């Protein structure tokens, strides 16, 4: 996934299609996404995976996108990592659009010029 997705279906826009809410309510997808939504329709939270993003922090669930009504790849990534490790997982989400990992976020261990956003991210 690149970018973000909308959580709540908007009936005025494509009959709600294209949202996470619409996706998980489709019969063909129920089993595939049962780990992110409870049968009563509330979004699941993972107590073994914590997330921090832009001052928001808590158990992994929807709402950690650029705004609280959005989500990004951290949602499924967190589930995969949480399923793999027995230990508590902490995801520190950092996102700046239009930046390069090789230049803007270049760490000291890569040699060459240190990326300015690497330093900013570490200081944050």
N, C-alpha and C positions, 0 to 999 in steps of 0.2 A: 504494500500500500504506500502510495506517495501522497502526502498531504493529509487531509482530515476527512471524516465522514460525519454526517448529521445523525444524531441519536433518535430524535422524535420524528415520527411521520407527519408530513404536512399534506393533508388531503387536497389542498388547493394546488399542490405542485405534483404532477404525475401520479395522482391518487395515492400519495404517500410512498410510492416506489422510490428506491434509492436511499432509504434510511435504514439504520440498524433495526429500529422497531419493526418496520415492514419485513425485513429479511428474516428475523427470528420468528415471526408469526406465520410464515409459510410452512405448510405441513411437510414439504420435502426437506426443510431445513431444521425442523424441531430437534431432532436428535443431535445434529451437528453442532448446534449452538446452545444446548441445554446447560452448558457450564457458565454461560454469561447472563442467563435470565431464569428466574424462578417460575414455577407453574402459575403463581398468582400475578405474574407480569412485572414484578419488581426486579431491578437489576441486581445480579449477584455481586458480592464483594469477596475478595480473597484475603483472609487474615494472614496468610503466609507470604504474601507479596505486597510490599508497601511501595507507594509511588510519591514522588515530590516533583511538582512542576509549577513554576511561577508563584511560589508561595502557597499553593494548594498542596495538601498532603493527606494521605490516608491509605486505606486498604484499596487494592487494585479493583477498579470498576470503571464504568463509563464516566465521562465528564472531565477527563484530563487532556482534552484537546486544547486548541488555542483559546477557546472559550468553553464554558461549562456545558453547553449543549452540543459539543463536538467530541469526537474521539479520534485517535490516531493509531498507528501500528503498535503503540505500547500496550494496547489492550490484549491482543492475541500473543504478542511477544511475552508479556508478563505471565500468561497462562502456560506457555511452552516452557519458560525458564522455571516457573513455580512447580511444574510437574516433574522437571528434571532433578531439581535439588531438594534435599531433605531439609537444608538449612533455610532460615528466613531470607527472603530476597528483598533488596531495596533497588528500585529503579529511580534514578535521578534523570529526569527527562530534560534535555536541553535542545532547543530548536531555534534556529535563525534561518529564515528563507534566503535563498540565493547565495549560499555560502558553500565553499569547497572544503572537504575534509583534508585534502592534500595541501591546501594553502592556508585557508583561514583558521582551521583547527589543528594545524600541524603541531604535534607534540615534540618535546625535546629529544625523545628517544629515536625520532625519525631522522635526525640530523638536519642540517640546513637551517633556514630562517624559521624561527618560532612563529606560529600563527597567532595573530592578535586576538582572535576569538577563543583560542585555547586558553590563554591567560585570563581573559574575561570570564570564561566558563569556570575555571578553577577558583578564581577569586569570588565568584558568586556563591 
